[in-house]
Amino acid sequence: MNKSARITLLVPLMILAALLYGCASGGYETVPRNSTGTTQTLDLGTVVSARNVMIDGESSQLGLYGGGIMGSAVGSTIGSGDGAVLASAGGAVAGAIVGQQVEKSLTKKLAQEITIEMDDGSTVVVVQEMKEPPFNTGDRVSVLESRGGYARVRHEDYTISQY
């Protein structure tokens, strides 16, 4: 296998490994960094509706540079001389665009939009990443809200494994 073919194969594998490593949570619920060390209020309520939604994916420098590098490597295998340089530059631009879109697609998350009638009579809506078991109409839930406005919902029945 020649050097360019090895690079073409190695770069996507490295990007995939980085993405998979970033997705690993060890089975624990992931909470936002800004909620650590803060006080949260806990209110109880009942789910009045829940629907599945998709949280839009993120596009960072990883997709941009990873796609650009891959596109450049693939483009450099086309032609020779100035043609290879132009193909490499064109491949880098196209790869960067495609890389961002691929990253955005890979980082989308299935979520639930949960409408809750609180015990005090108010109604709140929280969108959060899908948890098992999913929330259903009639479920008793607790809503944890931090001072910064971040909220998360959990089943009130603590015997159900939520993590």
C-alpha positions as CSV (number, residue, x, y, z in Angstrom):
1,M,0.0,0.0,0.0
2,N,1.5,3.4,-1.0
3,K,1.9,6.3,1.4
4,S,-1.0,8.3,0.0
5,A,-3.4,5.4,0.4
6,R,-2.3,4.8,4.0
7,I,-2.9,8.5,4.8
8,T,-6.3,8.4,3.1
9,L,-7.2,5.4,5.3
10,L,-5.6,6.5,8.5
11,V,-7.1,10.0,8.7
12,P,-10.8,8.9,8.7
13,L,-10.0,6.2,11.3
14,M,-8.4,8.8,13.6
15,I,-11.4,11.1,13.2
16,L,-13.8,8.3,13.9
17,A,-11.8,7.2,17.0
18,A,-11.8,10.8,18.3
19,L,-15.6,11.1,17.8
20,L,-16.3,7.7,19.5
21,Y,-14.0,8.6,22.4
22,G,-15.9,11.8,22.9
23,C,-19.2,10.0,23.0
24,A,-18.2,7.5,25.6
25,S,-19.9,8.3,29.0
26,G,-19.2,5.1,31.0
27,G,-22.9,4.6,31.6
28,Y,-23.4,7.7,33.7
29,E,-25.7,10.6,33.0
30,T,-23.8,13.5,31.6
31,V,-24.7,16.9,33.1
32,P,-23.5,20.3,32.0
33,R,-20.2,21.5,33.5
34,N,-21.9,24.7,34.6
35,S,-24.3,22.8,36.9
36,T,-21.5,21.3,39.1
37,G,-21.1,23.0,42.4
38,T,-24.3,25.0,42.2
39,T,-27.5,24.8,44.1
40,Q,-30.6,23.6,42.3
41,T,-34.3,23.8,43.1
42,L,-36.4,20.7,42.9
43,D,-40.1,20.9,42.0
44,L,-42.6,18.1,41.4
45,G,-45.1,17.7,38.6
46,T,-46.9,15.5,36.1
47,V,-46.1,15.1,32.4
48,V,-49.0,16.3,30.3
49,S,-47.3,15.6,27.0
50,A,-44.0,14.3,25.6
51,R,-42.8,14.2,22.1
52,N,-39.6,13.1,20.4
53,V,-37.4,15.8,18.9
54,M,-33.9,16.0,17.5
55,I,-31.2,18.3,19.0
56,D,-29.3,19.9,16.2
57,G,-25.7,18.7,15.8
58,E,-22.6,20.8,16.4
59,S,-20.0,21.8,13.9
60,S,-16.6,22.4,15.3
61,Q,-13.0,22.8,14.0
62,L,-12.7,19.0,14.0
63,G,-15.0,18.5,11.1
64,L,-13.6,21.5,9.3
65,Y,-9.9,20.5,9.6
66,G,-10.5,16.7,9.5
67,G,-12.5,17.0,6.3
68,G,-10.0,19.5,4.8
69,I,-7.1,17.2,5.5
70,M,-8.9,14.2,4.0
71,G,-10.0,16.1,1.0
72,S,-6.5,17.4,0.4
73,A,-5.1,13.9,0.7
74,V,-7.6,12.5,-1.8
75,G,-7.2,15.4,-4.1
76,S,-3.4,15.1,-4.2
77,T,-3.7,11.6,-5.7
78,I,-5.4,13.1,-8.8
79,G,-3.1,14.3,-11.7
80,S,0.5,15.4,-11.5
81,G,2.4,18.6,-11.1
82,D,0.3,21.7,-11.0
83,G,-2.8,19.7,-11.6
84,A,-2.2,17.7,-8.4
85,V,-1.7,20.9,-6.4
86,L,-4.9,22.4,-7.7
87,A,-6.8,19.1,-7.1
88,S,-5.3,19.0,-3.6
89,A,-6.5,22.6,-2.9
90,G,-9.9,21.9,-4.3
91,G,-10.2,18.7,-2.3
92,A,-9.3,20.5,0.9
93,V,-12.1,23.1,0.4
94,A,-14.7,20.4,-0.6
95,G,-13.5,18.2,2.3
96,A,-13.8,21.0,4.8
97,I,-17.4,21.7,3.8
98,V,-18.3,18.0,3.7
99,G,-16.5,17.4,7.0
100,Q,-18.5,20.0,8.9
101,Q,-21.8,18.5,7.6
102,V,-20.7,15.0,8.5
103,E,-19.8,16.1,12.0
104,K,-23.1,18.0,12.4
105,S,-24.9,14.9,11.3
106,L,-22.9,12.6,13.7
107,T,-23.5,14.9,16.7
108,K,-27.3,15.2,16.4
109,K,-29.1,13.8,19.5
110,L,-32.5,12.3,20.0
111,A,-34.4,14.2,22.7
112,Q,-37.8,14.7,24.2
113,E,-39.8,17.9,24.6
114,I,-41.5,17.3,27.9
115,T,-44.5,19.5,29.0
116,I,-45.1,19.3,32.7
117,E,-47.9,20.6,34.9
118,M,-46.2,21.5,38.1
119,D,-47.8,20.9,41.5
120,D,-48.1,24.6,42.0
121,G,-50.3,24.9,38.9
122,S,-47.7,26.4,36.5
123,T,-46.6,24.7,33.3
124,V,-43.1,24.3,32.1
125,V,-41.5,22.8,28.9
126,V,-38.1,21.2,29.0
127,V,-36.2,19.7,26.1
128,Q,-33.5,17.2,27.1
129,E,-31.6,14.4,25.6
130,M,-33.5,11.1,25.4
131,K,-33.2,9.0,28.6
132,E,-34.3,5.5,29.3
133,P,-37.0,5.0,30.2
134,P,-38.6,7.7,28.2
135,F,-41.2,10.1,29.7
136,N,-44.9,9.5,29.0
137,T,-48.1,11.4,29.7
138,G,-49.1,10.9,33.3
139,D,-45.6,10.2,34.7
140,R,-44.7,11.9,38.0
141,V,-41.4,13.8,37.6
142,S,-39.1,16.1,39.4
143,V,-37.7,19.1,37.7
144,L,-34.2,20.3,38.8
145,E,-33.5,23.9,37.9
146,S,-30.2,25.7,38.5
147,R,-29.9,29.5,39.0
148,G,-28.6,29.9,35.5
149,G,-31.9,28.6,34.1
150,Y,-30.7,25.1,33.1
151,A,-33.4,22.5,33.9
152,R,-33.5,18.7,33.7
153,V,-36.3,16.3,34.3
154,R,-36.1,12.9,36.0
155,H,-38.7,10.3,36.9
156,E,-39.9,10.8,40.5
157,D,-39.8,7.0,41.1
158,Y,-36.2,6.7,42.2
159,T,-36.3,2.9,42.0
160,I,-36.2,3.2,38.2
161,S,-32.7,3.2,36.9
162,Q,-32.1,6.6,35.4
163,Y,-28.3,6.3,34.8
